[in-house]
Amino acid sequence: MNDACDKASGLYSFLTLAPMTHLLLTATVTPSEQNSSRKSGWETAMAKDILGEAGLHFDELNKLRVLDPEVTQQTIELKEECKDFVDKIGQFQKIVGGLIELVDQLAKEAENEKMKAIGARNLLKSIAKQREAQQQQLQALIAEKKMQLERYRVEYEALCKVEAEQNEFIDQFIFQK
């Protein structure tokens, strides 16, 4: 509340000194003119003080401003820093976007290679199972052939025995005659 009252009284002072302010707004005082008229410099300083209390200031071009020149300069610097920051953030987002795309691509390639490896492993397991089944079939065939060989051997021995008996019978028959 006090701040508002102070500003109001400063504004009142500003309005009462409006003729002096008018001089400040309409004419630019050069350094040589300031030296020639001490009264004009004093009035200018007084008007600047009153305007400053009211929240109004003159810039380097003697234009009336609402903000203090230092605050204006800081605002401009902050604006430039913000612009630089936004530009850097944009660059960062581009870099991160590229990195994300690269990581996604690498993830897809890794997934494809993983699927290929799983397929190859399954194929090897399948081949191993096929070989095992084929080996079992061949072992069964070998066992069957061995049994058949054993039957043929026994039959051969039996036939040889029969042949020997028959040859002996023939020899006895021929000698008996």
C-alpha positions as CSV (number, residue, x, y, z in Angstrom):
1,M,0.0,0.0,0.0
2,N,2.9,2.4,0.9
3,D,4.5,1.6,-2.4
4,A,1.4,2.5,-4.3
5,C,1.1,5.8,-2.3
6,D,4.8,6.6,-3.0
7,K,4.3,6.0,-6.7
8,A,1.2,8.1,-6.7
9,S,2.9,11.0,-4.9
10,G,5.8,10.6,-7.4
11,L,3.4,10.8,-10.2
12,Y,1.8,13.9,-8.7
13,S,5.3,15.5,-8.5
14,F,5.9,14.5,-12.1
15,L,2.6,16.1,-13.2
16,T,3.4,19.3,-11.2
17,L,6.8,19.4,-12.9
18,A,5.4,18.7,-16.3
19,P,6.7,21.8,-17.9
20,M,10.3,20.8,-17.0
21,T,9.6,17.3,-18.3
22,H,8.3,18.7,-21.5
23,L,11.7,20.4,-22.0
24,L,13.4,17.1,-21.4
25,L,11.2,15.2,-23.8
26,T,11.3,17.7,-26.6
27,A,14.9,18.8,-26.6
28,T,18.2,16.9,-26.4
29,V,20.8,18.6,-24.4
30,T,24.3,18.4,-25.7
31,P,27.3,18.4,-23.4
32,S,28.2,22.0,-24.5
33,E,24.7,23.1,-23.7
34,Q,24.8,21.5,-20.3
35,N,27.9,23.4,-19.4
36,S,26.4,26.7,-20.5
37,S,23.3,26.4,-18.4
38,R,23.7,25.2,-14.8
39,K,20.1,25.8,-14.1
40,S,19.0,23.6,-17.0
41,G,21.3,20.7,-15.7
42,W,19.9,21.0,-12.2
43,E,16.4,21.0,-13.6
44,T,17.2,17.9,-15.7
45,A,18.7,16.1,-12.8
46,M,15.7,17.0,-10.6
47,A,13.3,15.9,-13.3
48,K,15.2,12.6,-13.7
49,D,15.1,12.0,-10.0
50,I,11.3,12.7,-9.8
51,L,10.7,10.5,-12.9
52,G,13.0,7.8,-11.5
53,E,10.9,7.8,-8.3
54,A,7.8,7.4,-10.5
55,G,9.4,4.5,-12.2
56,L,10.2,6.4,-15.5
57,H,13.8,6.7,-16.8
58,F,15.7,8.1,-19.7
59,D,17.8,5.9,-21.9
60,E,21.1,6.8,-23.6
61,L,19.2,8.5,-26.4
62,N,17.2,10.5,-23.9
63,K,14.0,8.6,-24.7
64,L,11.6,8.2,-21.8
65,R,11.4,4.5,-20.7
66,V,9.3,2.7,-18.1
67,L,12.2,0.4,-17.1
68,D,15.5,1.4,-15.6
69,P,18.3,1.3,-18.3
70,E,20.2,-1.3,-16.3
71,V,17.1,-3.5,-16.1
72,T,16.6,-3.0,-19.8
73,Q,20.2,-4.0,-20.5
74,Q,19.9,-7.0,-18.2
75,T,16.6,-7.9,-20.0
76,I,18.2,-7.7,-23.4
77,E,21.2,-9.8,-22.2
78,L,18.8,-12.3,-20.7
79,K,16.8,-12.4,-23.9
80,E,20.0,-13.2,-25.9
81,E,21.1,-15.8,-23.3
82,C,17.6,-17.4,-23.6
83,K,17.8,-17.4,-27.4
84,D,21.3,-19.0,-27.2
85,F,19.9,-21.5,-24.7
86,V,16.9,-22.3,-26.9
87,D,19.2,-22.8,-29.9
88,K,21.5,-25.1,-27.8
89,I,18.4,-27.0,-26.7
90,G,17.3,-27.4,-30.3
91,Q,20.7,-28.7,-31.3
92,F,20.7,-31.0,-28.3
93,Q,17.3,-32.3,-29.3
94,K,18.5,-32.9,-32.9
95,I,21.6,-34.8,-31.5
96,V,19.4,-36.8,-29.1
97,G,16.9,-37.5,-31.9
98,G,19.7,-38.8,-34.1
99,L,21.1,-40.9,-31.3
100,I,17.7,-42.4,-30.6
101,E,17.2,-43.3,-34.3
102,L,20.7,-44.8,-34.3
103,V,20.0,-46.8,-31.1
104,D,16.6,-48.0,-32.6
105,Q,18.3,-49.1,-35.8
106,L,21.0,-50.9,-33.8
107,A,18.3,-52.5,-31.6
108,K,16.5,-53.7,-34.8
109,E,19.7,-55.1,-36.2
110,A,20.5,-56.8,-32.9
111,E,17.0,-58.3,-32.8
112,N,17.5,-59.6,-36.4
113,E,20.8,-61.1,-35.6
114,K,19.3,-62.7,-32.4
115,M,16.5,-64.2,-34.5
116,K,19.1,-65.5,-37.0
117,A,21.2,-67.0,-34.2
118,I,18.0,-68.6,-32.6
119,G,17.1,-70.0,-36.1
120,A,20.6,-71.4,-36.6
121,R,20.6,-73.0,-33.1
122,N,17.2,-74.6,-33.8
123,L,18.5,-75.8,-37.1
124,L,21.5,-77.4,-35.5
125,K,19.4,-79.0,-32.8
126,S,17.1,-80.3,-35.6
127,I,20.1,-81.6,-37.6
128,A,21.5,-83.3,-34.4
129,K,18.1,-84.9,-33.7
130,Q,17.9,-86.1,-37.4
131,R,21.4,-87.5,-37.2
132,E,20.6,-89.3,-33.9
133,A,17.5,-90.7,-35.4
134,Q,19.4,-91.8,-38.5
135,Q,22.1,-93.3,-36.3
136,Q,19.5,-95.3,-34.4
137,Q,18.0,-96.5,-37.7
138,L,21.4,-97.5,-39.0
139,Q,22.2,-99.3,-35.8
140,A,18.9,-101.1,-35.9
141,L,19.6,-102.1,-39.6
142,I,23.1,-103.3,-38.6
143,A,21.6,-105.4,-35.8
144,E,19.1,-106.8,-38.2
145,K,21.8,-107.6,-40.8
146,K,23.9,-109.2,-38.1
147,M,21.0,-111.4,-37.1
148,Q,20.4,-112.2,-40.8
149,L,24.1,-113.0,-41.2
150,E,24.0,-115.2,-38.1
151,R,21.0,-117.1,-39.6
152,Y,22.8,-117.4,-42.9
153,R,25.9,-118.7,-41.2
154,V,23.9,-121.3,-39.2
155,E,22.1,-122.3,-42.4
156,Y,25.4,-122.5,-44.3
157,E,26.9,-124.7,-41.6
158,A,23.8,-126.8,-41.7
159,L,23.9,-127.0,-45.5
160,C,27.6,-127.8,-45.4
161,K,26.9,-130.6,-42.9
162,V,24.1,-131.9,-45.2
163,E,26.5,-131.6,-48.2
164,A,29.2,-133.5,-46.3
165,E,26.7,-136.2,-45.3
166,Q,25.5,-136.4,-48.9
167,N,29.0,-136.5,-50.2
168,E,29.8,-139.3,-47.7
169,F,26.7,-141.1,-48.7
170,I,27.6,-140.8,-52.4
171,D,31.1,-142.0,-51.7
172,Q,29.8,-145.0,-49.8
173,F,27.3,-145.7,-52.5
174,I,30.0,-145.6,-55.2
175,F,32.4,-147.8,-53.2
176,Q,29.7,-150.3,-52.5
177,K,29.1,-150.8,-56.1
